[in-house]
Amino acid sequence: MPSRDRGVQLLHRMFQSIGLDIVRYPPRESMQWQLMRLFQQLDINCVLDVGANHGQYACMLREWGYRGDIVSFEPVPEVFESLQRTMAGDAHWRGHPWALGEADDELEIHVAKGDARASSFLTFNDDGPARWGDDHRVAHSTRVPVRRLDGVLDEVTRHVPSKRLYLKLDTQGFDLRVVSGAGKRMGEMLGLQTEIAAQHFYEGMVSFGDAFNRYHDLGYAITGMFPIARKHDGLQIIEFDCVMIRTDRS
């Protein structure tokens, strides 16, 4: 074993003996580094995880060291059951079996195959299966409850003192509907993360230019853009996560 590796292992054992650990610091331009820095500087203590699926995003935050509150929203019944199992044992992570949107309602959601991550209220087109196969096809549809964020925000965060909110959106083309349903309470979201597509996989999606303009009009500025997926040639980006902060935050 190289002497450098032995030295690293020795340091690990030394720190672990006093209850500490050594972890590799993330690359400066990675989303992990950006979110760690953003959460620290904005003192974020509650993440609203909209479109939680099985809890992948929240688990990622925990792996990255975030220990504040998480409130997840996942409307697909069988997926919410899985989310509940993932949340079990984490006292600072709660979930609700609703979608968020622009009106209190009950809407039909198209549940995708695979892990149901591609599920959407919007109609699927043929571009998704061409890129991701059967995981981007509809398995079945079901009606689910939808709530406005401004109507449930106090209820779902009442356990969080001195709220410092970060809004994560991953709703497969429905993000701006969630924002509309937040109304004036969007002003309480110190930061947000939204999935923006350069290529549309659902009918009726907002263009990425219009999406940027809407967030700008709401008082947000971009702090990072992180590719999620590319075309098969590995060159053209087809969707990315966009992290933003309020320009008038306090």
HELIX and SHEET records of a PDB file:
HELIX    1   1 SER A    3  GLN A   16  1                                  14    
HELIX    2   2 MET A   31  LEU A   42  1                                  12    
HELIX    3   3 GLN A   56  GLU A   63  1                                   8    
HELIX    4   4 PRO A   77  MET A   87  1                                  11    
HELIX    5   5 ASP A  127  TRP A  132  1                                   6    
HELIX    6   6 GLY A  133  HIS A  136  5                                   4    
HELIX    7   7 LEU A  149  THR A  157  1                                   9    
HELIX    8   8 ASP A  175  ALA A  182  1                                   8    
HELIX    9   9 GLY A  183  GLU A  188  5                                   6    
HELIX   10  10 PHE A  208  ASP A  217  1                                  10    
SHEET    1   A 7 TRP A  93  HIS A  96  0                                        
SHEET    2   A 7 ASP A  69  PHE A  73  1                                        
SHEET    3   A 7 CYS A  46  VAL A  50  1                                        
SHEET    4   A 7 LEU A 165  LEU A 169  1                                        
SHEET    5   A 7 MET A 189  ALA A 197  1                                        
SHEET    6   A 7 ILE A 237  ARG A 246 -1                                        
SHEET    7   A 7 TYR A 220  ARG A 230 -1                                        
SHEET    1   B 3 ALA A  99  LEU A 100  0                                        
SHEET    2   B 3 VAL A 138  ARG A 147  1                                        
SHEET    3   B 3 ASP A 105  ALA A 112 -1                                        
END                                                                             
